Amino acid sequence: MEDREQGMVKLLMTWNIRPGSESDYFEFFIREFAPGLLQLGIQASDAWYTYYGEPPQILAGAVAEDLESMQRALATEDWLQLKAKLMAYVTDYKQKIVRATGGFQL
């Protein structure tokens, strides 16, 4: 995605929950991860759980006003710490930034 593009952008994140950490993961996600994104200026927009089928198990999305705001938030120490905490509960983490179009996005 080029810097000169305007409008809302979405951070798409995928991962698998570490076996045996499901309840701790869900508590962390609700109590720390989603609120932590909001403190960074990124609004959690959706989270999808794959119950049956091929991984990734989780697809989560979060939006920011523009690409610059998203990049600035993801460059902070707060984001690095939040992501490090997430990594204690998940494997196979991937992320990308796309233009927000609404609804389900890959």
C-alpha positions as CSV (number, residue, x, y, z in Angstrom):
1,M,0.0,0.0,0.0
2,E,1.5,3.3,-1.0
3,D,1.9,6.2,1.5
4,R,0.0,8.7,-0.7
5,E,-3.2,6.7,-0.6
6,Q,-5.9,8.4,1.6
7,G,-8.8,7.2,3.6
8,M,-9.3,4.5,6.3
9,V,-7.0,1.6,6.4
10,K,-7.3,-1.8,8.1
11,L,-4.8,-3.9,9.9
12,L,-5.5,-7.5,9.1
13,M,-4.0,-10.0,11.5
14,T,-4.1,-13.8,11.5
15,W,-2.9,-16.4,13.9
16,N,-3.5,-19.8,15.6
17,I,-4.1,-20.1,19.3
18,R,-1.6,-22.2,21.1
19,P,-3.1,-25.5,22.2
20,G,-4.1,-25.4,25.9
21,S,-4.2,-21.6,26.1
22,E,-7.6,-20.9,24.7
23,S,-9.3,-19.5,27.8
24,D,-6.2,-17.4,28.7
25,Y,-6.0,-16.1,25.1
26,F,-9.7,-15.1,25.0
27,E,-9.4,-13.3,28.3
28,F,-6.2,-11.5,27.1
29,F,-7.9,-10.5,23.8
30,I,-10.9,-9.0,25.5
31,R,-9.3,-7.4,28.5
32,E,-6.0,-6.2,27.0
33,F,-5.5,-6.6,23.3
34,A,-8.7,-4.9,22.0
35,P,-8.4,-2.0,24.6
36,G,-4.7,-1.7,23.9
37,L,-5.4,-1.2,20.2
38,L,-7.9,1.5,21.0
39,Q,-5.3,3.3,23.2
40,L,-3.0,3.3,20.1
41,G,-5.7,5.0,18.0
42,I,-6.6,1.8,16.2
43,Q,-10.3,0.6,16.5
44,A,-10.8,-3.1,16.6
45,S,-13.4,-3.8,13.9
46,D,-13.9,-7.5,13.6
47,A,-12.6,-10.9,14.8
48,W,-13.4,-14.2,13.1
49,Y,-12.8,-17.6,14.7
50,T,-12.5,-20.6,12.4
51,Y,-14.1,-23.5,14.2
52,Y,-13.8,-26.0,11.4
53,G,-11.5,-26.0,8.4
54,E,-8.0,-24.9,7.5
55,P,-6.0,-22.4,9.6
56,P,-5.6,-19.6,10.4
57,Q,-7.8,-20.0,13.4
58,I,-8.3,-16.3,14.0
59,L,-8.7,-13.4,11.6
60,A,-8.8,-10.0,13.4
61,G,-9.2,-6.6,11.9
62,A,-8.6,-3.1,13.2
63,V,-9.0,0.3,11.5
64,A,-7.3,3.7,11.6
65,E,-8.1,7.0,10.0
66,D,-5.3,6.8,7.4
67,L,-2.1,4.9,6.6
68,E,0.2,7.4,8.4
69,S,-1.8,7.0,11.6
70,M,-1.6,3.2,11.4
71,Q,2.1,3.2,10.7
72,R,2.8,5.6,13.5
73,A,0.8,3.4,16.0
74,L,2.5,0.2,14.8
75,A,6.0,1.8,15.3
76,T,5.4,2.5,19.0
77,E,6.8,0.6,22.0
78,D,3.2,0.1,23.2
79,W,2.4,-1.8,20.1
80,L,5.5,-3.9,20.3
81,Q,4.7,-4.8,23.9
82,L,1.1,-5.6,23.1
83,K,2.1,-7.8,20.2
84,A,4.7,-9.6,22.4
85,K,2.0,-10.4,24.9
86,L,-0.2,-11.7,22.1
87,M,2.7,-14.0,20.9
88,A,2.6,-15.8,24.3
89,Y,-0.8,-17.1,23.3
90,V,-0.5,-17.6,19.5
91,T,1.5,-19.0,16.7
92,D,1.8,-18.3,13.0
93,Y,1.1,-14.6,13.4
94,K,0.8,-12.6,10.2
95,Q,-0.3,-9.0,9.5
96,K,-0.9,-6.7,6.6
97,I,-2.4,-3.3,6.0
98,V,-5.1,-2.8,3.4
99,R,-7.5,-0.1,2.4
100,A,-10.7,-0.5,4.6
101,T,-13.6,-1.5,2.4
102,G,-16.0,-2.6,5.1
103,G,-17.1,-6.1,5.8
104,F,-15.0,-9.2,5.7
105,Q,-11.6,-8.7,4.1
106,L,-8.6,-11.0,3.4
